[in-house]
Amino acid sequence: MKKLRWSLVMSYLFILPFTKAATLEQVQQQLTSHPLIRAHFEQKRTIKGMPQTLNSSGEMIISRTDGLLWQQKVPFAMRLVLKKESLLQQTENQAPQVITAQSNPQMFQFNHLLTALLTADKNTLNTNFKMTFTSLGNEFWQINLIPITTPLDKLFSTITINGGQFIEKVTLNDKQGDTTLITFSEHRLSPPQLTAKEHADFDTQ
C-alpha cells in the first residue's frame, strides 16, 4: 500500500499550467487553462545510506477529461493510469493491476486529497498543510508544504513545488530521510486531443 501511494504521489504531482502567477489564487485559476499537457519527466531518488541515486525517466500526459498517464521508460517499463474511479498499474509485461473506488475506498480518499493539492484548492491546502507560497518574480513561484493531516503526514516531511509557466520541479522529502526530485521538460500542448495511440495507452479495460 505504501509503495502504491508513493507511486501515486510521484505520478500525480505533475505538470499543470501556470502563467505569470503572483498569488496562490492566480495559480489556482491557471490550473484549468489547458485541457491536455504532455511532458518528459526525470526522477532522481536519494535514499539515506545509499551512495548512488535511483534514476528513472519517461513521458506523462495529464488530461482534464481522461486523467493521468504516467509512462516510465527507464530503467524498466511501467504504466500508471489514474482516472476518477480507477487506478491501473502495470510493470513490464506483467498483468495490469486495477484498483477501483469500490474495492479500496481509502486509496481513493487519499487520491481525492492529492487532487485538491494539485488544483491548489486553498481551503483544502489550509486544512491539510502548513503552506507558504512565494512569488519569485518573472512569473516564477514556489510552494512549500508541510503536511499536518494523515496520510500525508505519515509519508512526507515537506513537499516543494517550483514552476513558472508550467511546473518544472517537485521535491519530496519523506519521513525516512529520503529525497525524490522530479523535473519536467519538453512541455507540449499540441495536439489538444489524445491521439489514437494515447487513447489506447489510457485504456484500463
C-alpha positions as MATLAB code, in Angstrom:
seq = 'MKKLRWSLVMSYLFILPFTKAATLEQVQQQLTSHPLIRAHFEQKRTIKGMPQTLNSSGEMIISRTDGLLWQQKVPFAMRLVLKKESLLQQTENQAPQVITAQSNPQMFQFNHLLTALLTADKNTLNTNFKMTFTSLGNEFWQINLIPITTPLDKLFSTITINGGQFIEKVTLNDKQGDTTLITFSEHRLSPPQLTAKEHADFDTQ';
ca = [
       0.000    0.000    0.000;
       2.792    2.433    0.924;
       4.620    1.673   -2.337;
       1.467    2.287   -4.359;
       0.732    5.541   -2.531;
       4.288    6.658   -3.227;
       3.803    5.893   -6.923;
       0.638    7.963   -6.930;
       2.354   10.935   -5.397;
       5.214   10.579   -7.853;
       2.831   10.479  -10.732;
       0.183   12.852   -9.579;
       2.335   15.770   -8.586;
       2.689   16.719  -12.244;
       2.705   19.341  -14.748;
      -0.097   21.810  -14.557;
      -0.079   25.102  -16.476;
       0.608   28.472  -14.883;
       1.118   31.903  -16.431;
       2.691   34.837  -14.593;
       1.368   33.625  -11.253;
       1.956   36.101   -8.432;
      -0.526   34.700   -5.885;
      -1.911   31.296   -4.964;
      -5.296   32.402   -6.306;
      -3.772   33.148   -9.711;
      -2.021   29.782   -9.688;
      -5.334   28.089   -8.977;
      -7.028   29.940  -11.852;
      -4.387   28.692  -14.287;
      -4.813   25.026  -13.430;
      -7.571   24.521  -15.987;
      -6.242   26.788  -18.738;
      -5.163   23.836  -20.933;
      -7.199   20.632  -21.428;
      -4.183   18.442  -22.232;
      -0.466   18.609  -21.403;
       2.361   16.259  -22.343;
       5.834   16.357  -20.830;
       9.036   14.438  -20.281;
       9.979   13.619  -16.679;
      13.187   12.617  -14.945;
      13.147   11.324  -11.397;
      16.078   11.034   -9.010;
      15.645    9.399   -5.642;
      18.313    9.718   -2.985;
      17.999    7.024   -0.343;
      19.634    7.512    3.010;
      22.675    5.265    3.328;
      22.987    4.553   -0.412;
      25.856    6.229   -2.318;
      24.067    6.354   -5.682;
      20.729    7.829   -6.681;
      17.933    5.782   -8.243;
      17.122    7.342  -11.605;
      14.115    6.890  -13.857;
      12.571    8.749  -16.752;
       9.676    8.670  -19.165;
       6.684   10.543  -20.525;
       3.442   11.716  -18.959;
       0.102   13.106  -20.080;
      -2.411   14.866  -17.899;
      -5.897   15.374  -19.295;
      -8.811   17.121  -17.629;
     -11.229   14.600  -19.158;
      -9.194   11.369  -19.267;
      -6.985   11.577  -16.168;
      -3.261   10.941  -15.812;
      -0.990    8.683  -17.862;
       2.492    8.139  -16.402;
       4.751    6.010  -18.611;
       8.160    5.215  -17.201;
      10.627    4.048  -19.872;
      13.941    3.782  -17.958;
      15.209    1.701  -16.166;
      12.149   -0.505  -16.849;
       8.746   -0.004  -18.406;
       5.900    0.912  -16.074;
       2.464    2.297  -16.945;
       0.237    4.082  -14.456;
      -3.239    5.270  -15.440;
      -5.192    7.263  -12.882;
      -8.853    8.050  -13.531;
     -11.661    9.292  -11.340;
     -12.883    5.837  -10.339;
      -9.984    3.528  -11.147;
      -6.237    3.126  -10.950;
      -4.205    0.836  -13.234;
      -0.576   -0.043  -12.637;
       1.396   -2.313  -14.978;
       5.098   -3.164  -14.832;
       6.956   -4.547  -17.851;
       4.919   -7.399  -19.410;
       3.113   -8.374  -16.232;
      -0.661   -8.385  -15.983;
      -2.045   -4.963  -15.014;
      -3.348   -4.376  -11.508;
      -6.596   -2.411  -11.363;
      -7.962   -0.828   -8.196;
     -11.381    0.815   -8.034;
     -13.011    3.242   -5.630;
     -15.328    0.429   -4.524;
     -12.561   -2.081   -3.843;
     -10.310    0.353   -1.992;
     -12.150    3.473   -0.786;
      -9.255    4.501    1.476;
      -6.938    4.714   -1.524;
      -9.372    6.933   -3.368;
      -9.917    9.139   -0.348;
      -6.155    9.647   -0.440;
      -6.345   10.450   -4.158;
      -9.077   12.999   -3.530;
      -6.734   14.797   -1.164;
      -3.991   14.750   -3.782;
      -6.376   16.111   -6.396;
      -7.214   19.005   -4.114;
      -3.489   19.581   -3.601;
      -2.783   19.703   -7.319;
      -5.652   22.049   -8.099;
      -4.332   24.413   -5.420;
      -7.651   24.255   -3.571;
      -6.905   26.927   -0.985;
      -9.355   25.630    1.646;
      -8.021   22.074    1.412;
      -4.405   23.218    1.445;
      -5.004   25.305    4.547;
      -6.717   22.333    6.204;
      -4.095   19.711    5.391;
      -0.836   21.654    5.117;
       1.175   24.399    6.637;
       1.688   26.282    3.397;
       3.984   29.019    2.130;
       3.539   30.492   -1.351;
       6.366   32.642   -2.702;
       6.387   34.656   -5.913;
       9.963   34.636   -7.235;
       9.422   37.237   -9.950;
       9.448   36.929  -13.743;
       6.453   34.553  -13.497;
       8.341   32.042  -11.337;
       6.973   30.834   -7.989;
       7.434   28.274   -5.237;
       5.007   26.457   -2.949;
       6.324   24.880    0.267;
       4.032   22.409    2.009;
       4.316   20.707    5.397;
       1.629   18.003    5.816;
      -0.358   18.203    9.036;
      -3.003   15.505    8.400;
      -2.943   11.763    7.719;
      -1.926   10.092    5.433;
       0.392   12.766    4.034;
       1.996   13.499    7.388;
       2.924    9.812    7.695;
       4.696    9.813    4.332;
       6.341   13.212    3.878;
       8.063   15.839    5.959;
       7.969   18.513    3.230;
       6.872   18.931   -0.391;
       8.220   21.770   -2.533;
       6.879   22.675   -5.968;
       8.712   25.102   -8.263;
       7.414   26.436  -11.536;
       6.817   29.224  -13.972;
       4.552   28.808  -16.969;
       4.479   25.095  -16.064;
       5.526   23.092  -13.043;
       9.228   22.433  -13.516;
      10.370   20.698  -10.358;
       8.870   18.768   -7.449;
      10.941   17.856   -4.398;
       9.614   15.327   -1.894;
      11.323   14.720    1.428;
       9.924   11.668    3.186;
       9.867   10.666    6.817;
      12.704    8.156    6.346;
      15.128   10.853    5.273;
      14.950   10.030    1.567;
      14.533   12.691   -1.126;
      12.881   12.426   -4.537;
      13.428   15.108   -7.163;
      11.198   15.114  -10.255;
      11.957   17.532  -13.073;
       9.683   18.151  -16.056;
      10.651   19.394  -19.517;
       9.547   19.438  -23.143;
       6.011   20.533  -22.266;
       3.676   20.134  -25.233;
       0.113   21.375  -25.695;
      -0.441   20.125  -29.255;
      -2.403   18.291  -30.429;
      -5.136   19.380  -27.989;
      -6.797   15.945  -28.134;
      -5.458   12.465  -27.451;
      -4.085   10.558  -30.418;
      -5.310    7.032  -31.184;
      -2.213    5.558  -29.503;
      -2.675    7.746  -26.430;
      -6.305    6.640  -26.162;
      -5.063    3.041  -26.183;
      -2.468    3.839  -23.507;
      -5.211    5.307  -21.312;
      -7.315    2.155  -21.683;
      -7.846    0.364  -18.362;
     -10.013   -2.460  -19.727;
];
